Amino acid sequence: MNKLTDQIVHEAHRWIGVKEIGYNDGPEVAGWLARVFRKPGAPWCAAWAWCMLDDACTALGLTNPLPPTAGVHLLIQRTKIQGAWTSEPGPGFIFAIDHGRDRNGNRIGHCGIVLDVTGDGALATIEANTNEAGSREGDCVAVKTRRLDEITLGYLDPGRLLAGQMCSEDHPENG
């Protein structure tokens, strides 16, 4: 890990246990959604993940190059444009899962933050808008365990995203 991924994990830990009040609402949820220009009631896992990245950048004096979003697939698209999408996980990375399409044909997904990659083919994660069953439409921020094969879309690598703004221990040539 590096300072940025450490900070992302730190930011995510701060919110474990936050629960919705109503459906996709409550003071914290409404705040995360407002930061990505969405109203309460919208799915909020990607809004929360973007806010964790943004808060980590702010804490370290960095500029988040990703525009705000509450959409998992839009987050992926924007990350790929920045050259920061990867198939390999790491602590502090944002993971994404495809859940097909909703009844209106819109692509739907779920995302969260990787805490650790275990040796048994699993990930420890912190996820928002989840529940005990691991739903993409849950009611809280929680620590989860996911199998690697559940992560169908890949990972946002924050070090690649902010290359040039900071020096990574893995890539000292960046920054």
N, C-alpha and C positions, 0 to 999 in steps of 0.2 A: 504494500500500500504506500501511498504518498500523502502529503499534507492534504490534498484535495479530497481523495477518497476517504481518508480518516475523518475529515470534517463532514463529508456527506453522511457517513455512518453516525457520527456524533449528532448531527441535526435530526436524523431519522429516529434515533433512540429517544430524543426529547419528547416525542409524541406518542410513544407506545401507550396504549390504553385509552386514547381519545375515542369517544363514541359519538355517533350521530345523535342528534335530537330531531326526531321526525325522520323523514326520508331524504337522505343525502343533504342534510342540513345540520345546523348547530353552529356555535360561534367560530370554532376552529375551521370546520368544513367550509362554511360560508366565506371565511377569510381566504382560504386557499383557492376556492373557486373565483373569488373576486380578483385575485392577483392574475388570473389567466382569463379574465373578462367573461366569466360564466356566472350564472345565477344559481342560488341554492336549488337542489333538485337534480342537478346534472351529476353523472358519474364523476368521481373525484380521485381515482387512483393516480392518473397521469398528472393531474393538477398538483397533487401532493408531492409526487416524485420530482416534478419540475421545480416546485418550491424548495425542496430539500437541496437540489443542485444549486438553485439561485441563492439560497441562504448560505450555503457553504462558500460559494464564490464571494459573496458580500463579506463574510467573516474573514476571508483571506485577502481581500482587496483586489479581487479578480473581476473581470467582466464576463457575465454569462452570455455566450454568443447565440444561445437558442431562444427564439421568441417564445413567449408564454403560450402554453397549450394545455388543454384538458383531454386531448385525444391521443390514445396510445399510438395509433397508426400515423398520425401527423407528427408526433414526437419522433418516431422512427424515420419517417421521410426527411425531416429536418436534420436529424443526426447523420443520416447517410450523406446528405449534401455536404456536411462538415467533415466527412471522412472518419467519423468516430463510432461507426457501428461495427460490431465484431461478433463472431460466433463463440468466442472464448469468454467465460465469466471471470470476474474478479471481485474482491470486496470493494464496496462503494459503487459498483456498476449498477445501472438500471436495467432490469430484465424486462422482457415483453413476451406475452402469450397471446396467440390468436384464438379468438372464440367464434370465428365465422362471421355470420351476418345476422343482424336483427330482422324482425318481421318486415321492416321497411327497406331491407337490402343494404343498410349501412354496415360497414365493417366494425366489429367490436373486439375489444381485447382487454387485457389486464396487465398491469406492471407493478413493480416494486423495486426495492433496493436489496442487493446482495450483501449479506453480512459476512458470509464465509462459504468457501467451497470445501466440502468435506471429502474425505477419501473414499466414501462409499457411494459416489455418484449422486450426491444430494447437495442442495444449497440451503443454508440458513438465510432467511430473508426477513425484512420488515416490509409490510404491505399495508396500504390504506384501502378503505372501502372493501374490506374483506371480512371473513368470519371464521369460526372454527373449521368449517368444511372447506375453506379456501376459495370461497365464492368471489367473483368479480363484482358482485353487487352486495357486499356485506354492510356492516355498520360500524367498523372500528379500524384503528391502526393496531396491528398485531405482529408478533414474531411468528414466522411460519417455517416449515421445512418443505421443500419442493424437490422432486426428482429432476435431474438435469434434462431428461427427455420431455418434461412438461414445458420447458422454455422453448417454444416453437419458433420464435422470431429473432432471438439473439439478445445482444446487450449493447448498451451505450457505455463506451469507455471514456470516462471523464478526462483522463490524461490526454487522449487523442483530441478530445473536443477543445481543450484549452492549451494545446501545444503552442509554445511560443510565449504564453503568458506566465508559465511557471516551469520550474525544473522538476522533472519526475526522477525518482531514484532509479527507475527502470530505464529511463531515456534521458540522461543528463544533457544530451545535445538539445533538448527542447527547453528553451528558456535560459 
